[in-house]
């Protein structure tokens, strides 16, 4: 039976390989409350005591549920972050949320970083502070604007808050750690190097609290630190010309090559090889059941050549089946819908499958001729009108593939499931066979023709019998429960895959 239980936030953070890192130096007034509140949000908290000389270390040693890194003397925030990242990597974490120890950040906003990580896996998430109406010094306000400006000059990207310490870092995508300076400017270095190396940067709004000025603890040294930041920006501007810009150009050309190469391969393979073969095969002699089966074999073998043997440049394709005999008998095959690549991701498993498609797919001048003769049918004809044809296909041993969402979502989120697939399964008296797709929508996003690098993973689940479906309720209820199950299952798959991104 399908399970729809959701993981708690702490379990999800751990499953996705996310920890919290808190660098601290002489924050005895706030460190204990910040750490304990973070422990309520996340089970994996690493605190880096950067040579504190007050009671900070004593207070931390009284907290048992953290990983404590300590050293003397004080070496600066950049050094503390580097030590925290190294410890997190050694412990097997894939991501780290950094939060300041002075109490300005709200640990409850960790949930926002988790959601952003699920929406943008592999990205560096920046917590953009709402600083309107906040009592800040003129130096602090200038420093943020100064940093934002130079970040744009060095990377060509705009960020609202480059000085925020509340961030989620993809640890395996951090660049320049060995070159990281030891003080505050290190946080600017991290995002500049990340941007140069093509790491996606995403800003999310977070809350901020500044206590009255007389209660604030700041280790920022205006003259010395502004001088260090000015020197760093000079160096980064020079590197931007001789290192950052060439890297950006190389990534652009690499993506262009992947897209053009794959497009040309698809056009040549499908238009100049598969389509002529199918056309000649159909035109010679009468159409028979044997001929239709052979057409499906051609499509099946072509899909396996593209996805398994030739591959898409920059794409790591993998799949898993819970039952090797999953496609041995007819079923209604459902899956989430992400990309034009979805169809080939499922065609690798069996030749005995047909798809219900949109009109534009069925009439496509590129491959419409093939799918029409493979008996793929347009859903616009209506389920009831198609039922006799679907009955015939089932009797001949074919499974019917339907996307319950109907259309692809732009951001790969699971949309509303319609009842059609469950109604078809009920009318035909067959099982539902769920297939879970992860990655196609990020490799080839909706309304784009540019191929990205990354993983594609396909999992064929266990069949759901009519008895189990009826136990869920009517077809509307089945659709609702299966959508919840898909959201949970894809989150689980994402947790597993993204730790290796």
Buried (B, 14 or more C-beta within 10 A) or exposed (E): EBEBEEBEBBEBBBBBBBBBBBBBBBBBBBBBEBBBBBBEBBBBBBBBBBBBEBBBBEBBEEBEEBBBBBEEEBBBBBBBBBBBBEBBBEEEBBBBBBBBBBBBBBBEBBBBBBBBBBBBBBBBBBBBBEBEEEEBEEEBEEBBEBBBEBBEEBBEEEBBBBBBBBBBBBBBBBBBBEEBBBBBBBBBBBBBBBBBBBBBBBBBEBBBEBBEEEEEBEBBEBEEBBEBBEEBBEEBEEBBEEEBBEBBEEBEEBBEEBBEBBEEBBEEBBEEEBBEBBEEBBEEEEEEEEBBBBBBEBBBBBBBBBBEEEBBBBBBBEBEBEEEEBBEBBBBBBBBBBBBBBBBBBBBBBBBBBBBBBEEBBEBEEBBBBBBBBBBBBBEEEBEEBBEBBEEBBEBEBBBBBBBBBEBBEEBBBBEBBBBBBBBBBBBEBBBBBBBBBBBBBBBBBEEEEBBBBBBBBBBBBBBBBEBBEEBEEBEEBBBBBBBBBBBBBBBBBBBBBBEB
